[in-house]
Structure formats: structure tokens, C-alpha cells
Amino acid sequence: MSQQRTLVIAKPDAVRRGLVGEIIGRIERKAGWTLTALELRTLDRATLEQHYAEHVGRDFYAPLLEFMSSGPSVVMVVEGERVIEGVRVLAGATDPLKAGPGSIRGDFGTIVRENLVHASDSEESAEREIKIFFPER
């Protein structure tokens, strides 16, 4: 299997709750996964509109943009074998009540909209999302 890259975002709720170290630690403890970019930043509306473009018109779109711009996030690129699928398993189901124990959302999440972490869902999404947040990569 070849190396992959994925975008991971520790969302504003993770930053507010002091869970960034926990999230990064879980990623770093996976053998063969490497953080190749990492930045703390408050995401602007233009970036978020580009990132969440496929959700325009859905009822959760406006509240999602408001939440994602409500404070700093940690955006990162993680590389490694099967990292896209692996980080999504590590994150857990979008609904924290359905996320398994041992997953980030299962262990720390409480509500669907503020679910601590974003992880790209495919190689195509990962490449598109990395270009939005780290255009130089």
C-alpha cells in the first residue's frame, strides 16, 4: 500500500477543551504516521466556504460555518500508510453517541455539530482539502 496524505482539523471545541495534545498524541502513536504540517489558526469565512462547499444549502451549513470560525483550530497534514481510513476510524462516527469507545469522538464528544475533529474521507478530498489549507504543499 502506498503512502497517503490527509487533512485533519482539531476543531474549535477541541482547542477550547484542551484536547489538541490528546488528538495529536493519538495520531503520533500510530506507527508510520507523520505530522508534516501543523498550524494553529482561526479559520476565515472564505476558507470555510471553500472547504464546506458541498454542504451549501443544507440546514447545518450556516451554524457549521459559525462554529468553525468561533475560535482557533489546529489544521494539520498527516502522512502514512492507510492514513485516510485510519484517521477516520481514530476520529469515530460523526455522532459521538454512535462513535466507539477508544475513538476521539467516542471518548470526548458530546454533540454532532461540535465533534472535535475533521478528517478527509478520500484521497480526492484529502488532496483538495490540503490545497485549501496548505496551498504550498
TORDRENBA-745385 format. One record per residue (C-alpha): residue number from 1; z, y, x. Coordinates in Angstrom, 2 decimals. Layout:
BEGIN
REC   i      zz      yy      xx
REC NUM       Z       Y       X
...
This chain:
BEGIN
REC   i      zz      yy      xx
REC   1    0.00    0.00    0.00
REC   2   -0.85    3.44    1.32
REC   3    1.41    6.42    1.74
REC   4    1.69    8.76   -1.24
REC   5    2.97   12.28   -1.78
REC   6    4.82   13.51   -4.84
REC   7    6.31   16.77   -6.07
REC   8    9.98   16.69   -7.00
REC   9   11.85   19.60   -8.55
REC  10   15.62   19.78   -8.80
REC  11   15.69   21.97  -11.90
REC  12   17.97   24.99  -12.54
REC  13   20.62   22.82  -14.23
REC  14   20.84   20.59  -11.14
REC  15   21.25   23.66   -8.91
REC  16   23.88   25.20  -11.24
REC  17   25.84   21.94  -11.38
REC  18   25.79   21.39   -7.60
REC  19   23.71   18.20   -7.80
REC  20   20.95   19.13   -5.32
REC  21   22.66   17.28   -2.46
REC  22   23.08   14.19   -4.64
REC  23   19.40   14.24   -5.65
REC  24   18.17   14.80   -2.09
REC  25   20.59   12.15   -0.79
REC  26   19.23    9.55   -3.19
REC  27   15.69   10.33   -2.05
REC  28   16.60   10.31    1.64
REC  29   18.42    6.96    1.39
REC  30   15.20    5.22    0.31
REC  31   13.77    3.55    3.39
REC  32   10.44    5.04    4.38
REC  33   10.59    8.15    2.19
REC  34   10.50   11.52    3.92
REC  35   11.01   15.09    2.71
REC  36    8.04   17.02    4.12
REC  37    8.59   20.33    2.30
REC  38   11.65   21.83    0.62
REC  39   12.37   25.29   -0.72
REC  40   14.94   26.93   -3.00
REC  41   13.18   29.38   -5.27
REC  42   13.35   30.93   -8.72
REC  43   10.10   29.93  -10.39
REC  44    8.00   32.71  -11.88
REC  45    6.26   32.52  -15.23
REC  46    2.72   32.33  -13.78
REC  47    3.64   29.31  -11.65
REC  48    5.37   27.60  -14.57
REC  49    2.45   28.28  -16.93
REC  50    0.11   26.63  -14.43
REC  51    2.48   23.68  -13.89
REC  52    3.09   23.04  -17.61
REC  53   -0.44   23.96  -18.84
REC  54   -0.89   20.63  -20.65
REC  55    2.08   21.46  -22.90
REC  56    0.81   24.82  -24.22
REC  57    1.24   24.96  -28.00
REC  58    3.93   22.28  -28.18
REC  59    7.26   23.25  -29.73
REC  60    9.19   22.74  -26.49
REC  61    6.82   24.82  -24.30
REC  62    8.45   28.28  -24.63
REC  63   12.04   27.00  -24.30
REC  64   10.98   24.92  -21.30
REC  65    9.50   27.94  -19.52
REC  66   12.64   29.94  -20.32
REC  67   14.91   27.20  -18.95
REC  68   12.81   26.58  -15.82
REC  69   12.87   30.30  -14.94
REC  70   16.60   30.71  -15.73
REC  71   17.75   30.25  -12.14
REC  72   16.77   28.79   -8.80
REC  73   15.20   25.34   -8.46
REC  74   14.64   23.25   -5.36
REC  75   10.99   22.23   -5.02
REC  76   10.10   19.51   -2.56
REC  77    7.35   17.22   -1.41
REC  78    8.35   13.64   -0.71
REC  79    6.09   11.20    1.11
REC  80    6.27    7.44    1.40
REC  81    5.09    4.11    0.13
REC  82    5.05    3.88   -3.69
REC  83    6.96    7.17   -3.79
REC  84    5.43    8.40   -7.08
REC  85    6.58    5.40   -9.10
REC  86    9.78    5.13   -7.09
REC  87   10.97    8.69   -7.64
REC  88   10.27    8.40  -11.36
REC  89   12.45    5.27  -11.52
REC  90   15.10    7.08   -9.47
REC  91   14.94   10.03  -11.92
REC  92   15.26    7.82  -15.02
REC  93   13.91    8.30  -18.54
REC  94   13.37   11.89  -19.77
REC  95   16.08   11.37  -22.40
REC  96   19.30   10.98  -20.38
REC  97   20.78    8.75  -23.08
REC  98   17.91    6.30  -22.51
REC  99   17.99    6.59  -18.71
REC 100   19.54    3.63  -16.98
REC 101   22.80    3.76  -15.05
REC 102   22.12    4.44  -11.39
REC 103   19.30    6.87  -12.20
REC 104   19.79   10.61  -11.71
REC 105   19.43   11.37  -15.43
REC 106   21.43    8.29  -16.45
REC 107   24.32    9.26  -14.20
REC 108   24.32   13.04  -14.65
REC 109   22.04   14.08  -17.55
REC 110   23.16   15.16  -20.99
REC 111   20.23   16.68  -22.91
REC 112   16.47   16.15  -22.89
REC 113   15.24   19.67  -22.06
REC 114   17.69   20.20  -19.21
REC 115   17.14   16.87  -17.49
REC 116   17.88   17.80  -13.87
REC 117   14.69   16.69  -12.13
REC 118   10.90   16.66  -12.34
REC 119    8.75   14.07  -10.58
REC 120    4.95   13.81  -10.64
REC 121    3.68   10.97  -12.86
REC 122    0.48   10.00  -10.99
REC 123   -1.41   10.59   -7.75
REC 124   -3.66   13.10   -9.55
REC 125   -0.70   15.01  -10.98
REC 126    1.08   14.94   -7.62
REC 127   -1.87   16.49   -5.78
REC 128   -2.37   19.13   -8.50
REC 129    1.33   20.00   -8.62
REC 130    1.79   20.11   -4.84
REC 131   -1.09   22.63   -4.64
REC 132    0.66   24.84   -7.23
REC 133    3.99   24.94   -5.41
REC 134    2.90   24.44   -1.80
REC 135   -0.72   25.71   -1.60
REC 136   -0.71   25.42    2.20
REC 137   -0.07   21.66    2.08
